[in-house]
């Protein structure tokens, strides 16, 4: 049985890991490919979710 504290801890950990790794990844991407690649990547990140929400669920 998962307790609320465990769920909160996991949520806290993943949120802060994303806040730490996100700028690092964006900086590396912009260093290798330029700032335009960061903008394109930011636009492509939600694309699989959009496809899933439109086509992947049963209606």
N, CA, C and O atoms as a Tripos MOL2 file, in Angstrom:
@<TRIPOS>MOLECULE
protein
  236   235    59     0     0
PROTEIN
NO_CHARGES

@<TRIPOS>ATOM
      1 N           0.8450   -1.1820    0.0000 N.3       1 UNK1
      2 CA          0.0000    0.0000    0.0000 C.3       1 UNK1
      3 C           0.8900    1.2440    0.0000 C.2       1 UNK1
      4 O           1.7790    1.3840    0.8390 O.2       1 UNK1
      5 N           0.6410    2.1310   -0.9380 N.am      2 UNK2
      6 CA          1.4260    3.3580   -1.0420 C.3       2 UNK2
      7 C           0.8040    4.4160   -0.1460 C.2       2 UNK2
      8 O          -0.4080    4.6270   -0.1500 O.2       2 UNK2
      9 N           1.6490    5.0640    0.6070 N.am      3 UNK3
     10 CA          1.1690    6.1060    1.5090 C.3       3 UNK3
     11 C           1.2840    7.4680    0.8380 C.2       3 UNK3
     12 O           2.0360    7.6380   -0.1210 O.2       3 UNK3
     13 N           0.5380    8.4270    1.3470 N.am      4 UNK4
     14 CA          0.5490    9.7700    0.7770 C.3       4 UNK4
     15 C           1.9340   10.3840    0.8360 C.2       4 UNK4
     16 O           2.3270   11.1010   -0.0840 O.2       4 UNK4
     17 N           2.6750   10.1250    1.8840 N.am      5 UNK5
     18 CA          4.0220   10.6760    2.0190 C.3       5 UNK5
     19 C           4.9640   10.1780    0.9390 C.2       5 UNK5
     20 O           5.8090   10.9260    0.4480 O.2       5 UNK5
     21 N           4.8170    8.9110    0.5710 N.am      6 UNK6
     22 CA          5.6600    8.3530   -0.4800 C.3       6 UNK6
     23 C           5.3430    9.0000   -1.8290 C.2       6 UNK6
     24 O           6.2480    9.3090   -2.6030 O.2       6 UNK6
     25 N           4.0810    9.1970   -2.0970 N.am      7 UNK7
     26 CA          3.6750    9.8290   -3.3480 C.3       7 UNK7
     27 C           4.1670   11.2740   -3.3880 C.2       7 UNK7
     28 O           4.6720   11.7270   -4.4150 O.2       7 UNK7
     29 N           4.0230   11.9960   -2.2870 N.am      8 UNK8
     30 CA          4.5080   13.3660   -2.2240 C.3       8 UNK8
     31 C           6.0190   13.4130   -2.4100 C.2       8 UNK8
     32 O           6.5240   14.2870   -3.1150 O.2       8 UNK8
     33 N           6.7390   12.5010   -1.7990 N.am      9 UNK9
     34 CA          8.1910   12.4600   -1.9430 C.3       9 UNK9
     35 C           8.6200   12.1850   -3.3710 C.2       9 UNK9
     36 O           9.5590   12.8070   -3.8680 O.2       9 UNK9
     37 N           7.9480   11.2660   -4.0330 N.am     10 UNK10
     38 CA          8.2670   10.9650   -5.4280 C.3      10 UNK10
     39 C           7.9640   12.1620   -6.3140 C.2      10 UNK10
     40 O           8.7450   12.4900   -7.2060 O.2      10 UNK10
     41 N           6.8350   12.8160   -6.0730 N.am     11 UNK11
     42 CA          6.4640   13.9980   -6.8400 C.3      11 UNK11
     43 C           7.4880   15.1210   -6.6270 C.2      11 UNK11
     44 O           7.8830   15.7930   -7.5800 O.2      11 UNK11
     45 N           7.9050   15.3150   -5.4040 N.am     12 UNK12
     46 CA          8.8960   16.3380   -5.0710 C.3      12 UNK12
     47 C          10.2260   16.0470   -5.7580 C.2      12 UNK12
     48 O          10.8460   16.9450   -6.3270 O.2      12 UNK12
     49 N          10.6610   14.8000   -5.7030 N.am     13 UNK13
     50 CA         11.9320   14.3970   -6.3050 C.3      13 UNK13
     51 C          11.9250   14.5810   -7.8140 C.2      13 UNK13
     52 O          12.8590   15.1590   -8.3690 O.2      13 UNK13
     53 N          10.8950   14.1020   -8.4810 N.am     14 UNK14
     54 CA         10.8650   14.2110   -9.9350 C.3      14 UNK14
     55 C          10.7030   15.6540  -10.4000 C.2      14 UNK14
     56 O          11.2600   16.0430  -11.4270 O.2      14 UNK14
     57 N           9.9490   16.4420   -9.6540 N.am     15 UNK15
     58 CA          9.8000   17.8480  -10.0060 C.3      15 UNK15
     59 C          11.1090   18.6000   -9.9130 C.2      15 UNK15
     60 O          11.4470   19.3770  -10.8060 O.2      15 UNK15
     61 N          11.8510   18.3750   -8.8370 N.am     16 UNK16
     62 CA         13.1220   19.0690   -8.6750 C.3      16 UNK16
     63 C          14.2040   18.5210   -9.6100 C.2      16 UNK16
     64 O          15.0880   19.2650  -10.0330 O.2      16 UNK16
     65 N          14.1410   17.2460   -9.9290 N.am     17 UNK17
     66 CA         15.0810   16.6990  -10.9070 C.3      17 UNK17
     67 C          14.8510   17.3370  -12.2730 C.2      17 UNK17
     68 O          15.8040   17.6470  -12.9880 O.2      17 UNK17
     69 N          13.5910   17.5280  -12.6270 N.am     18 UNK18
     70 CA         13.2680   18.1890  -13.8860 C.3      18 UNK18
     71 C          13.7220   19.6380  -13.9020 C.2      18 UNK18
     72 O          14.1910   20.1340  -14.9260 O.2      18 UNK18
     73 N          13.5830   20.3270  -12.7560 N.am     19 UNK19
     74 CA         14.0200   21.7270  -12.6930 C.3      19 UNK19
     75 C          15.5400   21.8400  -12.7570 C.2      19 UNK19
     76 O          16.0680   22.8710  -13.1740 O.2      19 UNK19
     77 N          16.2380   20.7960  -12.3510 N.am     20 UNK20
     78 CA         17.7010   20.8130  -12.4130 C.3      20 UNK20
     79 C          18.2110   20.3640  -13.7810 C.2      20 UNK20
     80 O          19.1500   20.9530  -14.3150 O.2      20 UNK20
     81 N          17.6100   19.3450  -14.3380 N.am     21 UNK21
     82 CA         18.0940   18.7850  -15.5990 C.3      21 UNK21
     83 C          17.5760   19.5230  -16.8280 C.2      21 UNK21
     84 O          18.2230   19.4980  -17.8750 O.2      21 UNK21
     85 N          16.4260   20.1770  -16.7210 N.am     22 UNK22
     86 CA         15.8520   20.8990  -17.8540 C.3      22 UNK22
     87 C          16.7620   22.0010  -18.3800 C.2      22 UNK22
     88 O          17.0650   22.0130  -19.5740 O.2      22 UNK22
     89 N          17.2090   22.9240  -17.5370 N.am     23 UNK23
     90 CA         18.1170   23.9700  -18.0260 C.3      23 UNK23
     91 C          19.4560   23.4130  -18.5190 C.2      23 UNK23
     92 O          20.0410   23.9380  -19.4660 O.2      23 UNK23
     93 N          19.9310   22.3570  -17.8760 N.am     24 UNK24
     94 CA         21.1770   21.7270  -18.3190 C.3      24 UNK24
     95 C          21.0180   21.1620  -19.7300 C.2      24 UNK24
     96 O          21.8810   21.3570  -20.5860 O.2      24 UNK24
     97 N          19.9110   20.4630  -19.9630 N.am     25 UNK25
     98 CA         19.6660   19.8860  -21.2860 C.3      25 UNK25
     99 C          19.4540   20.9760  -22.3330 C.2      25 UNK25
    100 O          19.9440   20.8570  -23.4560 O.2      25 UNK25
    101 N          18.7290   22.0350  -21.9760 N.am     26 UNK26
    102 CA         18.4980   23.1280  -22.9260 C.3      26 UNK26
    103 C          19.7970   23.8520  -23.2510 C.2      26 UNK26
    104 O          20.0230   24.2400  -24.3970 O.2      26 UNK26
    105 N          20.6440   24.0340  -22.2570 N.am     27 UNK27
    106 CA         21.9410   24.6770  -22.5010 C.3      27 UNK27
    107 C          22.8310   23.8320  -23.3950 C.2      27 UNK27
    108 O          23.4980   24.3560  -24.2870 O.2      27 UNK27
    109 N          22.8430   22.5240  -23.1600 N.am     28 UNK28
    110 CA         23.6400   21.6380  -24.0070 C.3      28 UNK28
    111 C          23.1000   21.6280  -25.4360 C.2      28 UNK28
    112 O          23.8710   21.6640  -26.3950 O.2      28 UNK28
    113 N          21.7940   21.5780  -25.5730 N.am     29 UNK29
    114 CA         21.1730   21.5730  -26.8980 C.3      29 UNK29
    115 C          21.4730   22.8710  -27.6490 C.2      29 UNK29
    116 O          21.7800   22.8480  -28.8410 O.2      29 UNK29
    117 N          21.3830   23.9970  -26.9470 N.am     30 UNK30
    118 CA         21.6620   25.2760  -27.6110 C.3      30 UNK30
    119 C          23.1410   25.4300  -27.9230 C.2      30 UNK30
    120 O          23.5020   26.0940  -28.8960 O.2      30 UNK30
    121 N          23.9940   24.8340  -27.1200 N.am     31 UNK31
    122 CA         25.4230   24.8790  -27.4090 C.3      31 UNK31
    123 C          25.8020   24.0720  -28.6340 C.2      31 UNK31
    124 O          26.6860   24.4570  -29.3990 O.2      31 UNK31
    125 N          25.1230   22.9470  -28.8120 N.am     32 UNK32
    126 CA         25.4330   22.0860  -29.9500 C.3      32 UNK32
    127 C          24.7500   22.5390  -31.2420 C.2      32 UNK32
    128 O          25.3600   22.5160  -32.3110 O.2      32 UNK32
    129 N          23.4880   22.9480  -31.1390 N.am     33 UNK33
    130 CA         22.7010   23.1960  -32.3490 C.3      33 UNK33
    131 C          22.1740   24.6170  -32.4850 C.2      33 UNK33
    132 O          21.6210   24.9590  -33.5300 O.2      33 UNK33
    133 N          22.3250   25.4460  -31.4750 N.am     34 UNK34
    134 CA         21.8170   26.8120  -31.5240 C.3      34 UNK34
    135 C          20.4830   26.9390  -30.8040 C.2      34 UNK34
    136 O          19.8460   25.9430  -30.4610 O.2      34 UNK34
    137 N          20.0730   28.1820  -30.5830 N.am     35 UNK35
    138 CA         18.8620   28.4360  -29.8150 C.3      35 UNK35
    139 C          17.5930   27.9840  -30.5370 C.2      35 UNK35
    140 O          16.5990   27.6470  -29.8940 O.2      35 UNK35
    141 N          17.6260   27.9780  -31.8420 N.am     36 UNK36
    142 CA         16.4430   27.5590  -32.5880 C.3      36 UNK36
    143 C          16.0990   26.0990  -32.2860 C.2      36 UNK36
    144 O          14.9240   25.7330  -32.2840 O.2      36 UNK36
    145 N          17.0990   25.2690  -32.0340 N.am     37 UNK37
    146 CA         16.8480   23.8620  -31.7120 C.3      37 UNK37
    147 C          16.1080   23.7270  -30.3840 C.2      37 UNK37
    148 O          15.2900   22.8220  -30.2230 O.2      37 UNK37
    149 N          16.3870   24.6150  -29.4330 N.am     38 UNK38
    150 CA         15.6880   24.5780  -28.1500 C.3      38 UNK38
    151 C          14.2070   24.9030  -28.3480 C.2      38 UNK38
    152 O          13.3400   24.2710  -27.7440 O.2      38 UNK38
    153 N          13.9290   25.8820  -29.1890 N.am     39 UNK39
    154 CA         12.5410   26.2630  -29.4450 C.3      39 UNK39
    155 C          11.8040   25.1310  -30.1590 C.2      39 UNK39
    156 O          10.6570   24.8330  -29.8250 O.2      39 UNK39
    157 N          12.4420   24.5080  -31.1210 N.am     40 UNK40
    158 CA         11.8260   23.3880  -31.8420 C.3      40 UNK40
    159 C          11.5850   22.2140  -30.8980 C.2      40 UNK40
    160 O          10.5150   21.6070  -30.9210 O.2      40 UNK40
    161 N          12.5820   21.8920  -30.0640 N.am     41 UNK41
    162 CA         12.4360   20.7850  -29.1180 C.3      41 UNK41
    163 C          11.3240   21.0630  -28.1160 C.2      41 UNK41
    164 O          10.5800   20.1540  -27.7480 O.2      41 UNK41
    165 N          11.2040   22.3110  -27.6710 N.am     42 UNK42
    166 CA         10.1300   22.6600  -26.7320 C.3      42 UNK42
    167 C           8.7620   22.5120  -27.3790 C.2      42 UNK42
    168 O           7.7890   22.1730  -26.7060 O.2      42 UNK42
    169 N           8.6840   22.7610  -28.6590 N.am     43 UNK43
    170 CA          7.4220   22.5770  -29.3630 C.3      43 UNK43
    171 C           7.0990   21.1210  -29.6230 C.2      43 UNK43
    172 O           5.9260   20.7580  -29.7080 O.2      43 UNK43
    173 N           8.1170   20.2740  -29.7510 N.am     44 UNK44
    174 CA          7.8930   18.8540  -30.0480 C.3      44 UNK44
    175 C           7.6360   18.0080  -28.8060 C.2      44 UNK44
    176 O           7.1020   16.9040  -28.9160 O.2      44 UNK44
    177 N           8.0010   18.4980  -27.6420 N.am     45 UNK45
    178 CA          7.8310   17.7120  -26.4200 C.3      45 UNK45
    179 C           6.3710   17.3240  -26.1760 C.2      45 UNK45
    180 O           6.1170   16.1620  -25.8570 O.2      45 UNK45
    181 N           5.4050   18.2250  -26.3090 N.am     46 UNK46
    182 CA          4.0190   17.8060  -26.0490 C.3      46 UNK46
    183 C           3.3620   17.0630  -27.2190 C.2      46 UNK46
    184 O           2.2200   16.6240  -27.0800 O.2      46 UNK46
    185 N           4.0280   16.9090  -28.3480 N.am     47 UNK47
    186 CA          3.4300   16.2740  -29.5210 C.3      47 UNK47
    187 C           2.9490   14.8430  -29.2640 C.2      47 UNK47
    188 O           1.8320   14.5150  -29.6650 O.2      47 UNK47
    189 N           3.7420   13.9670  -28.6090 N.am     48 UNK48
    190 CA          3.2150   12.6090  -28.3510 C.3      48 UNK48
    191 C           1.9590   12.6180  -27.4760 C.2      48 UNK48
    192 O           1.0740   11.7840  -27.6670 O.2      48 UNK48
    193 N           1.8710   13.5330  -26.5370 N.am     49 UNK49
    194 CA          0.6780   13.6300  -25.7110 C.3      49 UNK49
    195 C          -0.5300   14.0590  -26.5350 C.2      49 UNK49
    196 O          -1.6300   13.5380  -26.3520 O.2      49 UNK49
    197 N          -0.3260   14.9950  -27.4270 N.am     50 UNK50
    198 CA         -1.4180   15.4460  -28.2890 C.3      50 UNK50
    199 C          -1.9160   14.2960  -29.1610 C.2      50 UNK50
    200 O          -3.1220   14.1070  -29.3220 O.2      50 UNK50
    201 N          -0.9880   13.5370  -29.7170 N.am     51 UNK51
    202 CA         -1.3690   12.3890  -30.5540 C.3      51 UNK51
    203 C          -2.1350   11.3690  -29.7220 C.2      51 UNK51
    204 O          -3.1550   10.8410  -30.1660 O.2      51 UNK51
    205 N          -1.6440   11.0910  -28.5170 N.am     52 UNK52
    206 CA         -2.3240   10.1260  -27.6520 C.3      52 UNK52
    207 C          -3.7250   10.5980  -27.2870 C.2      52 UNK52
    208 O          -4.6760    9.8180  -27.3440 O.2      52 UNK52
    209 N          -3.8590   11.8590  -26.9170 N.am     53 UNK53
    210 CA         -5.1650   12.3660  -26.5030 C.3      53 UNK53
    211 C          -6.1640   12.3740  -27.6640 C.2      53 UNK53
    212 O          -7.3630   12.2080  -27.4420 O.2      53 UNK53
    213 N          -5.6910   12.5640  -28.8850 N.am     54 UNK54
    214 CA         -6.5930   12.5910  -30.0280 C.3      54 UNK54
    215 C          -6.9010   11.2060  -30.6100 C.2      54 UNK54
    216 O          -8.0130   10.9600  -31.0780 O.2      54 UNK54
    217 N          -5.9190   10.3100  -30.5790 N.am     55 UNK55
    218 CA         -6.0810    9.0300  -31.2810 C.3      55 UNK55
    219 C          -5.9170    7.8080  -30.3980 C.2      55 UNK55
    220 O          -6.4140    6.7400  -30.7560 O.2      55 UNK55
    221 N          -5.2530    7.9110  -29.2770 N.am     56 UNK56
    222 CA         -4.9060    6.7400  -28.4960 C.3      56 UNK56
    223 C          -5.9830    6.2830  -27.5270 C.2      56 UNK56
    224 O          -5.9950    5.1170  -27.1330 O.2      56 UNK56
    225 N          -6.8720    7.1540  -27.1390 N.am     57 UNK57
    226 CA         -7.9050    6.7890  -26.1780 C.3      57 UNK57
    227 C          -9.1510    6.2830  -26.8850 C.2      57 UNK57
    228 O          -9.4490    6.6660  -28.0160 O.2      57 UNK57
    229 N          -9.8690    5.4130  -26.1890 N.am     58 UNK58
    230 CA        -11.1440    4.9440  -26.7340 C.3      58 UNK58
    231 C         -12.1740    6.0540  -26.5620 C.2      58 UNK58
    232 O         -12.2320    6.7180  -25.5270 O.2      58 UNK58
    233 N         -12.9690    6.2350  -27.5810 N.am     59 UNK59
    234 CA        -13.9800    7.2980  -27.5240 C.3      59 UNK59
    235 C         -15.3350    6.7480  -27.2000 C.2      59 UNK59
    236 O         -16.3030    7.5020  -27.1120 O.2      59 UNK59
@<TRIPOS>BOND
     1     1     2 1
     2     2     3 1
     3     3     4 2
     4     3     5 am
     5     5     6 1
     6     6     7 1
     7     7     8 2
     8     7     9 am
     9     9    10 1
    10    10    11 1
    11    11    12 2
    12    11    13 am
    13    13    14 1
    14    14    15 1
    15    15    16 2
    16    15    17 am
    17    17    18 1
    18    18    19 1
    19    19    20 2
    20    19    21 am
    21    21    22 1
    22    22    23 1
    23    23    24 2
    24    23    25 am
    25    25    26 1
    26    26    27 1
    27    27    28 2
    28    27    29 am
    29    29    30 1
    30    30    31 1
    31    31    32 2
    32    31    33 am
    33    33    34 1
    34    34    35 1
    35    35    36 2
    36    35    37 am
    37    37    38 1
    38    38    39 1
    39    39    40 2
    40    39    41 am
    41    41    42 1
    42    42    43 1
    43    43    44 2
    44    43    45 am
    45    45    46 1
    46    46    47 1
    47    47    48 2
    48    47    49 am
    49    49    50 1
    50    50    51 1
    51    51    52 2
    52    51    53 am
    53    53    54 1
    54    54    55 1
    55    55    56 2
    56    55    57 am
    57    57    58 1
    58    58    59 1
    59    59    60 2
    60    59    61 am
    61    61    62 1
    62    62    63 1
    63    63    64 2
    64    63    65 am
    65    65    66 1
    66    66    67 1
    67    67    68 2
    68    67    69 am
    69    69    70 1
    70    70    71 1
    71    71    72 2
    72    71    73 am
    73    73    74 1
    74    74    75 1
    75    75    76 2
    76    75    77 am
    77    77    78 1
    78    78    79 1
    79    79    80 2
    80    79    81 am
    81    81    82 1
    82    82    83 1
    83    83    84 2
    84    83    85 am
    85    85    86 1
    86    86    87 1
    87    87    88 2
    88    87    89 am
    89    89    90 1
    90    90    91 1
    91    91    92 2
    92    91    93 am
    93    93    94 1
    94    94    95 1
    95    95    96 2
    96    95    97 am
    97    97    98 1
    98    98    99 1
    99    99   100 2
   100    99   101 am
   101   101   102 1
   102   102   103 1
   103   103   104 2
   104   103   105 am
   105   105   106 1
   106   106   107 1
   107   107   108 2
   108   107   109 am
   109   109   110 1
   110   110   111 1
   111   111   112 2
   112   111   113 am
   113   113   114 1
   114   114   115 1
   115   115   116 2
   116   115   117 am
   117   117   118 1
   118   118   119 1
   119   119   120 2
   120   119   121 am
   121   121   122 1
   122   122   123 1
   123   123   124 2
   124   123   125 am
   125   125   126 1
   126   126   127 1
   127   127   128 2
   128   127   129 am
   129   129   130 1
   130   130   131 1
   131   131   132 2
   132   131   133 am
   133   133   134 1
   134   134   135 1
   135   135   136 2
   136   135   137 am
   137   137   138 1
   138   138   139 1
   139   139   140 2
   140   139   141 am
   141   141   142 1
   142   142   143 1
   143   143   144 2
   144   143   145 am
   145   145   146 1
   146   146   147 1
   147   147   148 2
   148   147   149 am
   149   149   150 1
   150   150   151 1
   151   151   152 2
   152   151   153 am
   153   153   154 1
   154   154   155 1
   155   155   156 2
   156   155   157 am
   157   157   158 1
   158   158   159 1
   159   159   160 2
   160   159   161 am
   161   161   162 1
   162   162   163 1
   163   163   164 2
   164   163   165 am
   165   165   166 1
   166   166   167 1
   167   167   168 2
   168   167   169 am
   169   169   170 1
   170   170   171 1
   171   171   172 2
   172   171   173 am
   173   173   174 1
   174   174   175 1
   175   175   176 2
   176   175   177 am
   177   177   178 1
   178   178   179 1
   179   179   180 2
   180   179   181 am
   181   181   182 1
   182   182   183 1
   183   183   184 2
   184   183   185 am
   185   185   186 1
   186   186   187 1
   187   187   188 2
   188   187   189 am
   189   189   190 1
   190   190   191 1
   191   191   192 2
   192   191   193 am
   193   193   194 1
   194   194   195 1
   195   195   196 2
   196   195   197 am
   197   197   198 1
   198   198   199 1
   199   199   200 2
   200   199   201 am
   201   201   202 1
   202   202   203 1
   203   203   204 2
   204   203   205 am
   205   205   206 1
   206   206   207 1
   207   207   208 2
   208   207   209 am
   209   209   210 1
   210   210   211 1
   211   211   212 2
   212   211   213 am
   213   213   214 1
   214   214   215 1
   215   215   216 2
   216   215   217 am
   217   217   218 1
   218   218   219 1
   219   219   220 2
   220   219   221 am
   221   221   222 1
   222   222   223 1
   223   223   224 2
   224   223   225 am
   225   225   226 1
   226   226   227 1
   227   227   228 2
   228   227   229 am
   229   229   230 1
   230   230   231 1
   231   231   232 2
   232   231   233 am
   233   233   234 1
   234   234   235 1
   235   235   236 2
@<TRIPOS>SUBSTRUCTURE
     1 UNK1         2 RESIDUE 1 A UNK
     2 UNK2         6 RESIDUE 1 A UNK
     3 UNK3        10 RESIDUE 1 A UNK
     4 UNK4        14 RESIDUE 1 A UNK
     5 UNK5        18 RESIDUE 1 A UNK
     6 UNK6        22 RESIDUE 1 A UNK
     7 UNK7        26 RESIDUE 1 A UNK
     8 UNK8        30 RESIDUE 1 A UNK
     9 UNK9        34 RESIDUE 1 A UNK
    10 UNK10       38 RESIDUE 1 A UNK
    11 UNK11       42 RESIDUE 1 A UNK
    12 UNK12       46 RESIDUE 1 A UNK
    13 UNK13       50 RESIDUE 1 A UNK
    14 UNK14       54 RESIDUE 1 A UNK
    15 UNK15       58 RESIDUE 1 A UNK
    16 UNK16       62 RESIDUE 1 A UNK
    17 UNK17       66 RESIDUE 1 A UNK
    18 UNK18       70 RESIDUE 1 A UNK
    19 UNK19       74 RESIDUE 1 A UNK
    20 UNK20       78 RESIDUE 1 A UNK
    21 UNK21       82 RESIDUE 1 A UNK
    22 UNK22       86 RESIDUE 1 A UNK
    23 UNK23       90 RESIDUE 1 A UNK
    24 UNK24       94 RESIDUE 1 A UNK
    25 UNK25       98 RESIDUE 1 A UNK
    26 UNK26      102 RESIDUE 1 A UNK
    27 UNK27      106 RESIDUE 1 A UNK
    28 UNK28      110 RESIDUE 1 A UNK
    29 UNK29      114 RESIDUE 1 A UNK
    30 UNK30      118 RESIDUE 1 A UNK
    31 UNK31      122 RESIDUE 1 A UNK
    32 UNK32      126 RESIDUE 1 A UNK
    33 UNK33      130 RESIDUE 1 A UNK
    34 UNK34      134 RESIDUE 1 A UNK
    35 UNK35      138 RESIDUE 1 A UNK
    36 UNK36      142 RESIDUE 1 A UNK
    37 UNK37      146 RESIDUE 1 A UNK
    38 UNK38      150 RESIDUE 1 A UNK
    39 UNK39      154 RESIDUE 1 A UNK
    40 UNK40      158 RESIDUE 1 A UNK
    41 UNK41      162 RESIDUE 1 A UNK
    42 UNK42      166 RESIDUE 1 A UNK
    43 UNK43      170 RESIDUE 1 A UNK
    44 UNK44      174 RESIDUE 1 A UNK
    45 UNK45      178 RESIDUE 1 A UNK
    46 UNK46      182 RESIDUE 1 A UNK
    47 UNK47      186 RESIDUE 1 A UNK
    48 UNK48      190 RESIDUE 1 A UNK
    49 UNK49      194 RESIDUE 1 A UNK
    50 UNK50      198 RESIDUE 1 A UNK
    51 UNK51      202 RESIDUE 1 A UNK
    52 UNK52      206 RESIDUE 1 A UNK
    53 UNK53      210 RESIDUE 1 A UNK
    54 UNK54      214 RESIDUE 1 A UNK
    55 UNK55      218 RESIDUE 1 A UNK
    56 UNK56      222 RESIDUE 1 A UNK
    57 UNK57      226 RESIDUE 1 A UNK
    58 UNK58      230 RESIDUE 1 A UNK
    59 UNK59      234 RESIDUE 1 A UNK
